[in-house]
């Protein structure tokens, strides 16, 4: 009837408590009435989720109220009684995704997935969902992105923030604020798919013979950076097209294909990789600082407040991601500026030297 009465509520609690007791006993492998760090690791490993001792300790501490570094039945029941988790697969998913790295819009370090999730198609569903979410968010922020690119290229001519926005609207109307958004959205899917597949292969090479072992943060940073560089190498011509289409004047190009033809005819194939070197070099400081700041902030929060839950919550993760992404972008911005100006430059291949000798390092 769409309503929950007291009898139904108490029946749910009794049923759910029975499920929780079964899960508790499946984790308590030595039947001593307590769950320890090793038992958490073993149970998650049997479900295809590999966590380090540090991560397992963090999970345990979020439930352990008396500080014994073990979980008894009452602590287990009280922690999960109002969580709609029905089996160990649900518990594993909850724990795994509370520890997942997600460090801003670049997604330099892809998500970790268990073998079961790969076989079930969760990976590709999440990639599709991420592509759709990225398309919506990029479309919403496209005017700001176009203004950013415009100021990066023409800002040294004394163009202000409002002046640049006003000039774009006067030149092409309100619709011109979304120039370049089509290809910006189009490149999300191939870039995400290539990055994920490259990450999986690089991760396998790093692990070597240690099959099933989880990667340390430093190893994930290396794998994520190399995967990002691989994806950028393959889709980089789309980045150049995006910059040219973003900066185009009314009537300059009839579409993406016409833009590509004109670049190829006037500047040659090499033009599609203008700015590639600073772009690739920028991945290292961005990814390294982003990941380091994100992990530092997240771990500091968990050490102080993790007694309540293993999941920091959306707002905490959003705050950590925002601060870490900002720090990473500040460090890599000079390289991003050089990359954009080289992409926009139609004639001079030595534009990096031109910027340094005539403009200095002013950003």
C-alpha positions as CSV (number, residue, x, y, z in Angstrom):
1,X,0.0,0.0,0.0
2,X,3.0,2.3,-0.2
3,X,3.2,2.7,3.6
4,X,5.3,1.1,6.4
5,X,3.5,0.2,9.7
6,X,5.2,-0.7,12.9
7,X,4.7,-4.5,12.4
8,X,6.3,-4.4,9.0
9,X,9.2,-2.4,10.4
10,X,9.9,-4.8,13.2
11,X,9.6,-7.8,10.8
12,X,12.2,-6.1,8.6
13,X,14.6,-5.6,11.5
14,X,14.3,-9.2,12.7
15,X,14.9,-10.5,9.1
16,X,17.8,-8.1,8.5
17,X,19.4,-9.0,11.9
18,X,19.3,-12.7,10.9
19,X,21.1,-11.8,7.6
20,X,23.7,-9.7,9.5
21,X,24.4,-12.6,11.9
22,X,25.0,-15.0,8.9
23,X,27.4,-12.4,7.4
24,X,29.1,-12.0,10.8
25,X,29.7,-15.7,11.1
26,X,31.0,-16.0,7.5
27,X,33.6,-13.3,8.3
28,X,34.5,-14.8,11.7
29,X,36.6,-17.7,10.3
30,X,38.1,-18.9,13.6
31,X,34.7,-18.8,15.4
32,X,36.0,-16.8,18.3
33,X,33.2,-14.3,18.2
34,X,35.3,-11.4,16.9
35,X,36.4,-10.2,13.4
36,X,39.9,-9.0,13.0
37,X,41.9,-7.3,10.2
38,X,43.1,-10.6,8.6
39,X,39.6,-12.0,8.5
40,X,38.4,-8.9,6.7
41,X,41.2,-9.2,4.1
42,X,40.5,-12.9,3.5
43,X,36.8,-12.5,3.1
44,X,37.2,-9.6,0.6
45,X,39.9,-11.5,-1.3
46,X,37.5,-14.5,-1.7
47,X,35.0,-12.0,-3.3
48,X,37.7,-10.7,-5.7
49,X,38.4,-7.5,-3.8
50,X,42.0,-7.0,-2.7
51,X,42.7,-4.5,0.1
52,X,45.9,-3.7,2.0
53,X,46.3,-4.2,5.7
54,X,46.0,-0.4,6.2
55,X,42.7,-0.3,4.3
56,X,41.4,-3.3,6.2
57,X,42.4,-1.6,9.5
58,X,40.5,1.5,8.4
59,X,37.4,-0.5,7.7
60,X,37.7,-2.2,11.1
61,X,38.2,1.0,13.0
62,X,35.1,2.5,11.5
63,X,33.0,-0.2,13.2
64,X,35.1,-0.9,16.4
65,X,33.6,1.3,19.1
66,X,35.6,0.1,22.1
67,X,39.1,0.3,20.5
68,X,40.0,-3.4,20.8
69,X,40.9,-3.6,17.1
70,X,38.3,-6.4,16.7
71,X,34.6,-6.3,15.9
72,X,32.1,-8.2,18.1
73,X,28.5,-9.1,17.2
74,X,26.9,-6.1,18.9
75,X,29.2,-3.6,17.1
76,X,28.6,-5.3,13.8
77,X,24.8,-5.4,14.3
78,X,24.5,-1.7,15.4
79,X,26.7,-0.5,12.5
80,X,24.8,-2.2,9.7
81,X,21.2,-2.6,11.2
82,X,19.8,0.3,9.2
83,X,22.0,-0.3,6.1
84,X,20.1,-2.1,3.3
85,X,22.9,-4.7,2.8
86,X,21.7,-8.3,2.4
87,X,24.8,-10.4,1.7
88,X,28.6,-10.3,1.7
89,X,28.7,-9.0,-1.9
90,X,26.8,-5.9,-0.8
91,X,29.2,-5.4,2.2
92,X,32.2,-5.8,-0.1
93,X,30.8,-3.3,-2.6
94,X,30.1,-0.8,0.2
95,X,33.6,-1.1,1.7
96,X,35.4,-1.1,-1.7
97,X,33.7,2.0,-2.9
98,X,34.3,3.8,0.4
99,X,38.0,3.4,-0.3
100,X,37.9,4.2,-4.0
101,X,40.1,7.0,-5.5
102,X,38.3,9.6,-7.5
103,X,40.5,12.6,-7.9
104,X,38.7,15.2,-10.0
105,X,37.5,15.7,-13.5
106,X,40.7,14.3,-15.2
107,X,40.2,10.8,-13.5
108,X,43.9,10.3,-13.7
109,X,43.7,7.2,-11.6
110,X,40.9,4.9,-12.8
111,X,38.6,3.0,-10.5
112,X,39.5,-0.5,-9.2
113,X,37.1,-3.3,-10.2
114,X,36.9,-6.9,-9.0
115,X,37.0,-9.8,-11.5
116,X,33.3,-10.5,-10.8
117,X,32.5,-6.8,-11.7
118,X,34.4,-7.1,-14.9
119,X,32.6,-10.3,-16.0
120,X,29.2,-8.9,-15.1
121,X,29.6,-5.7,-17.2
122,X,29.7,-3.3,-14.2
123,X,32.9,-1.7,-15.7
124,X,31.3,-0.7,-19.0
125,X,28.0,0.4,-17.4
126,X,30.0,2.7,-15.1
127,X,32.1,4.0,-18.0
128,X,28.8,4.7,-19.9
129,X,27.3,6.4,-16.9
130,X,30.5,8.4,-16.4
131,X,30.5,9.5,-20.1
132,X,26.8,10.6,-19.8
133,X,27.5,12.5,-16.6
134,X,30.6,14.1,-18.2
135,X,28.6,15.1,-21.3
136,X,26.0,16.9,-19.1
137,X,28.6,18.6,-16.9
138,X,30.8,19.7,-19.8
139,X,27.8,21.1,-21.7
140,X,26.8,23.0,-18.6
141,X,30.2,24.5,-18.1
142,X,31.0,25.0,-21.8
143,X,30.7,28.8,-21.8
144,X,33.3,29.0,-19.0
145,X,35.6,26.6,-20.8
146,X,35.4,28.6,-24.0
147,X,36.1,31.8,-22.0
148,X,39.1,30.2,-20.4
149,X,40.6,29.1,-23.7
150,X,39.9,32.5,-25.2
151,X,41.7,34.3,-22.4
152,X,44.6,31.8,-22.5
153,X,45.2,32.7,-26.1
154,X,44.2,36.4,-26.2
155,X,44.6,37.4,-22.5
156,X,48.0,39.0,-23.0
157,X,46.4,41.5,-25.4
158,X,44.6,43.2,-22.4
159,X,41.3,41.3,-22.8
160,X,39.4,41.2,-19.4
161,X,37.0,38.5,-18.2
162,X,33.9,40.5,-18.9
163,X,35.4,42.0,-22.1
164,X,36.1,38.5,-23.4
165,X,32.6,37.3,-22.6
166,X,31.0,40.3,-24.2
167,X,33.2,40.1,-27.3
168,X,32.3,36.4,-27.9
169,X,28.5,37.2,-27.5
170,X,28.8,40.2,-29.8
171,X,30.7,38.2,-32.5
172,X,28.5,35.1,-32.6
173,X,25.5,35.5,-30.2
174,X,24.7,33.4,-27.1
175,X,25.0,30.1,-29.0
176,X,28.7,30.9,-29.8
177,X,29.4,30.3,-26.1
178,X,29.0,26.5,-26.8
179,X,31.5,26.4,-29.7
180,X,33.7,23.4,-29.4
181,X,31.4,21.6,-27.0
182,X,30.4,18.9,-29.5
183,X,33.9,17.4,-29.9
184,X,34.6,18.0,-26.2
185,X,31.7,15.7,-25.4
186,X,32.5,13.3,-28.2
187,X,36.0,12.6,-26.9
188,X,34.8,11.5,-23.4
189,X,33.9,7.9,-24.3
190,X,37.1,6.9,-26.3
191,X,39.4,8.7,-23.8
192,X,37.7,6.9,-20.8
193,X,37.7,3.5,-22.5
194,X,41.4,3.8,-23.6
195,X,42.5,5.0,-20.3
196,X,40.8,2.2,-18.4
197,X,42.1,-0.5,-20.8
198,X,45.6,0.9,-20.6
199,X,45.4,1.2,-16.8
200,X,44.5,-2.5,-16.6
201,X,47.4,-3.6,-18.8
202,X,50.0,-1.3,-17.0
203,X,48.7,-2.5,-13.6
204,X,49.2,-6.1,-14.7
205,X,52.8,-5.3,-15.8
206,X,53.5,-3.6,-12.4
207,X,52.1,-6.5,-10.4
208,X,54.2,-9.1,-12.3
209,X,53.9,-12.5,-10.7
210,X,52.0,-11.1,-7.6
211,X,48.7,-12.0,-9.0
212,X,45.8,-10.6,-7.0
213,X,47.9,-8.2,-5.0
214,X,46.6,-4.7,-4.6
215,X,48.6,-1.7,-5.8
216,X,50.2,0.8,-3.5
217,X,49.3,4.5,-3.9
218,X,52.6,5.2,-5.7
219,X,52.0,2.3,-8.1
220,X,48.5,3.5,-8.8
221,X,49.9,7.0,-9.5
222,X,52.4,5.6,-12.0
223,X,49.8,3.3,-13.7
224,X,47.3,6.2,-13.8
225,X,49.8,8.7,-15.2
226,X,50.9,6.3,-18.0
227,X,47.3,5.3,-18.8
228,X,46.4,9.0,-19.0
229,X,49.4,9.7,-21.3
230,X,48.4,6.7,-23.5
231,X,44.9,7.9,-23.9
232,X,46.0,11.5,-24.6
233,X,48.4,10.3,-27.3
234,X,45.6,8.5,-29.1
235,X,42.9,11.1,-28.9
236,X,45.1,14.2,-28.9
237,X,44.1,15.3,-32.5
238,X,40.6,15.8,-31.0
239,X,42.1,18.1,-28.4
240,X,43.6,20.3,-31.2
241,X,40.3,20.3,-33.0
242,X,38.4,21.2,-29.8
243,X,40.7,24.3,-29.3
244,X,40.4,25.4,-32.9
245,X,36.6,25.0,-32.9
246,X,36.4,26.8,-29.6
247,X,38.3,29.8,-31.0
248,X,36.7,29.9,-34.5
249,X,35.0,32.9,-35.9
250,X,31.5,32.8,-37.3
251,X,31.6,31.0,-40.7
252,X,35.2,29.9,-40.4
253,X,34.4,26.2,-40.3
254,X,31.3,24.4,-41.3
255,X,31.9,21.6,-38.8
256,X,34.5,19.2,-37.3
257,X,35.3,17.5,-40.6
258,X,35.8,20.8,-42.4
259,X,38.1,22.0,-39.5
260,X,40.2,18.9,-39.7
261,X,40.4,19.2,-43.5
262,X,41.6,22.8,-43.4
263,X,44.2,22.1,-40.7
264,X,45.5,19.1,-42.7
265,X,45.6,21.1,-46.0
266,X,47.2,24.2,-44.6
267,X,49.5,22.9,-41.8
268,X,50.0,19.2,-42.4
269,X,49.6,16.1,-40.2
270,X,52.0,17.4,-37.5
271,X,49.6,20.2,-36.7
272,X,47.3,17.7,-35.0
273,X,50.0,17.2,-32.3
274,X,50.9,20.8,-31.6
275,X,51.3,21.2,-27.8
276,X,51.5,17.5,-27.2
277,X,54.8,17.6,-25.3
278,X,53.7,20.2,-22.7
279,X,50.4,18.5,-22.4
280,X,52.0,15.1,-21.6
281,X,54.5,16.7,-19.2
282,X,51.6,18.4,-17.4
283,X,50.1,15.0,-16.5
284,X,52.9,14.3,-14.0
285,X,52.6,17.4,-11.7
286,X,48.8,17.4,-12.0
287,X,48.4,13.7,-11.2
288,X,51.1,13.6,-8.5
289,X,49.9,16.7,-6.6
290,X,46.3,15.9,-7.1
291,X,46.6,12.3,-5.8
292,X,49.0,13.3,-2.9
293,X,46.7,16.1,-1.7
294,X,43.6,14.0,-2.1
295,X,45.0,11.1,-0.1
296,X,46.4,13.4,2.6
297,X,43.1,15.2,3.1
298,X,41.0,12.0,2.9
299,X,43.2,10.1,5.3
300,X,43.3,13.0,7.8
301,X,39.5,13.1,7.8
302,X,39.2,9.3,8.2
303,X,41.7,9.2,11.1
304,X,39.8,11.9,13.0
305,X,36.2,11.0,12.2
306,X,36.2,7.4,10.8
307,X,34.7,5.9,14.0
308,X,31.3,6.8,12.6
309,X,31.5,5.2,9.2
310,X,33.8,3.7,6.6
311,X,32.3,6.0,4.0
312,X,33.5,9.6,4.3
313,X,30.3,10.8,2.5
314,X,29.8,12.7,-0.8
315,X,30.5,16.2,0.6
316,X,33.8,15.2,2.2
317,X,35.0,13.4,-1.0
318,X,33.8,16.4,-3.1
319,X,35.7,18.8,-0.9
320,X,38.9,16.7,-1.0
321,X,38.6,16.3,-4.8
322,X,38.0,20.0,-5.3
323,X,41.0,21.1,-3.2
324,X,43.3,18.5,-4.6
325,X,42.3,19.2,-8.2
326,X,42.8,22.9,-7.7
327,X,46.3,22.4,-6.3
328,X,47.2,20.1,-9.2
329,X,45.9,22.6,-11.8
330,X,47.8,25.4,-10.2
331,X,51.0,23.4,-10.5
332,X,50.5,22.3,-14.1
333,X,48.8,25.5,-15.4
334,X,51.9,27.0,-17.1
335,X,52.2,23.9,-19.2
336,X,48.4,24.0,-19.9
337,X,48.8,27.6,-21.1
338,X,51.7,26.8,-23.4
339,X,49.7,23.8,-24.8
340,X,46.6,25.8,-25.6
341,X,48.6,28.6,-27.3
342,X,50.5,26.0,-29.4
343,X,47.3,24.3,-30.3
344,X,45.8,27.6,-31.4
345,X,48.9,28.7,-33.3
346,X,48.3,28.2,-37.0
347,X,51.8,28.9,-38.5
348,X,54.7,28.9,-36.1
349,X,55.9,25.5,-34.9
350,X,58.4,27.1,-32.5
351,X,55.6,28.8,-30.5
352,X,57.0,27.7,-27.1
353,X,60.2,29.7,-27.8
354,X,58.1,32.6,-29.0
355,X,56.1,32.6,-25.7
356,X,59.2,32.4,-23.5
357,X,61.2,35.0,-25.3
358,X,58.4,37.6,-25.9
359,X,56.0,37.1,-23.0
360,X,58.2,35.5,-20.3
361,X,56.6,33.1,-17.9
362,X,53.6,35.4,-17.0
363,X,50.4,33.4,-16.6
